[in-house]
Amino acid sequence: MLLLGVDTSGPGGSLALCRVEASAFEVLEVVSLTGGTYSAQLIPNLSALLARHHRSRLDLDAFAVASGPGSFTGLRVGLSSVKALAEVLRKPIAAVSVLEAAAATCDKPGKVVAALDAGRKQVYVGEYEVETGRTRRISESLLTLDEFAAVAASYGTVQVVTPDLSVADALRGVPSQLIARPRADAYARLGLAKILTGETISPEELDANYIRRSDAEIFAKPSS
């Protein structure tokens, strides 16, 4: 299986071309993408990536994509590209939460809380049960920094992970682990587990997991 991982959820994104044979998972290459220009970069970089490995789009067998939360514009670019490719090629898609990918970085099994800076003094918070190679979502929510700090104080021995220093600083002494933001190969690994268990989604059903409403929705005038 040739699997493409796509992440356009944050200020920096990536593509990962991965090969799966039996139980072996091999990352062939990860290509970095610069945020703010995903729409101009994604397809040309994908074409170049495939060409370097003597492959074409027709060789792709499945897709794993970061579905959010994150940048509204960035997520739309990644998701729409995967939608189009999967629909034309008739290949499966695995949608992976950014919070899930962050939680999966924890090497200790058990409950893990992943937190991402949502801006506006808010935090995306995901509670997951993590096992070797698998994650199970308990909940995802949007909290203010103060709300999250208060809730985190009751976590006890639960592992808290975040790629954002601003979130770690807001925890006020609650133990946490500062992690690197997951790349597209991390989404590919998690996506593969979903694909193998049939947890796939059709191009028509694929949508962003924003958690927070867009500004257009928040500030829209109510209809009379």
N, C-alpha and C positions, 0 to 999 in steps of 0.2 A: 504494500500500500504506500502510495506517495501522498503525504498529508501536508497541507498548507496551513500554518498558523498566522493569524492576522491580529495585530493590536494597534488601534488608532485612538485609544481611549484617553491618552494624556498628552502632556507637553512634548513627549518624544515617543515614537511608536516603532514598530518593527514588523518584519515578515520573517517567517521561519519555514524552510523547506525540510521536511523530515521523512525518513524512510522507515517503514515498519515491516519486519520480516519475522514471522512466528512471534516469539516473545521479545525480540530485539527491537529497541527504539533508537534510531540514529538521527541526530541532528546534522543534516548536510551543510546548512549554512543559515546564519541569521543576518538579516540586512536591516540596518537602522534607518528610520524615517524621521524627518524633522517636522515637528508639529507646526500647524498653521498652513502647510502646503501639501497636506496629504492627498488632496484631489489631483494635484499635478504630479505627485511622486509615485503613488501606489502602483498603478498599472505599468508604467515604464520600468520601475524597479523589479516588479514581478517578472516581466518579460526577460529582463537581463539576468535575473536570478535563475530562471529556468534554462536560459540559453547556456549559462556557465556550466550547468550540470547536464547539458545535452538532452534537455526535456522540453516539452511544449505544454500548453495548457490542457491539451487532451490527455496528458499523462496523469493529471491530478485525480486522485481517487476520493478525497474527502477534505473538508474544511473545518477548522476550529477558529472561532472568532471571539474576541473580547466584546461582550455585549453591554458593558457598563457596570456601574455608573462611571461618568467621566465627562469629557468635553462633548457638548451636544453636536457641534459641527464635525469633530473628529470621528465620533461614533457613527454618524450618518454616512461618512465617506467609506469607512471600513465595512459596515454592514451592507450598504448598497452594492459595493463591489463584490462581496461574497454572494449576495443574493443573485446578482447577474451571472456570475461564473457557475454557481451551483445549479441554477435553473437551466442554463444552456447545456451544461455537461451532465445534468441529472445525477448529481452526486450528493451525498449526505452532508449536513451541517451540524456541528456541535456548538452551541452558544455557551460561553463560559463567563461567569461574573468576574469582574475585576477583584471584588472582595474575596471570592472563592480562590482565585489565583494567589492572592496575598496570603490567605490563611494556609494554603497548601505548602507554603515555604517553611512552615514549622515542622521540625523533624521529630517532634514528640507527639504521639497519638493522644487523642482526647479532645476536649473542647478548646477551640481557638477563637479569639475575637480579632478580626481585621478591621482597621480603621483607615480611612482616606480623607485628606483635606478636601472639603467640598466648597471652600471659599465662604465668604459672608459669615465667618465665625461659626461655621457648621461642619459636621463630620458625617461621612457615610460610615455606618457601622454594620458589620456582618458577623453573626455568630455561626460557627461551623463545628461539626464533629469531624475530626480528621483521623483517617486511618492510612495505612501504607498504600499510597497510590490512589486513594479515594477520598472524597469529601462529601459531607451531607449537610445541606443548609438547614439551619434552625430558624434564623430570621435575618432580615436586612432592613435597615431603617436610616432615617436622617435625624440627627440630633444636633443641638447647639454644642459648642465646645464645653460650656459649663455643665450641660446635661450629661454629656459623655463623661466628663471628669467625675461627676457625682456617681454615675452608674458604675464606672470603672473601679471606684473605691470598694465596691462590693464583690468584685470578681474573685478575690482570694488568690488561689493558685492558678487560675485560668491564664493561659498564655495570651498576651496582647501583642499584635504585630502591626507595624505601620511603616510605609515608605516615606512618610512626611515628618520632618523634624518639628514642624509647628504643632502637629497632633501629639507627638511624644512629649513636647514641652508642656502641653496643656494637661497632661495626666497628673501633674503635681505629686510626684513621688510614687505613683503606681508603677510597678515593674512592667517594662515593655521592651520589645526588641525592634530596633530600627533595621528595616530590611531594604534591599534593592528592589526597585519596582520590577515586577515580573515582565519578562520579554515574551515575544511571540512563541518561542519554543516551550515555555511553561504552559501557555494556553493549548498548544498542540498536544502535550502530554495529557493534560486533563481532558481535552476534547477526545482523545483516543479512547480513554476509559468510558466516556459517554457513548461513543460510536459503537464500541464493542458490546455494550449492554442495551443498545437500541434507543438511547436517550438523544435522538436526533430531532431536528426541526426542519420543516419545509421552508423554501425561500419565501413563500407567501406569509408564513407565520413568524419568520425571523423579525424581531423588533428590539429596539434598545431598552435596556434596563436602567432608565434614568434615575429612578427613585424620587428625585426632585422634579417638579414640573418646570417647564421652560419659562423664560421671562415672558414670552408671548402669552402663555396660559395664565401666568400669575397676574400680569398687568392688563389683561384683556378686559374691556368694558362689558359688563353684563348686558345681555340682550334685553330689550324692553318688552 
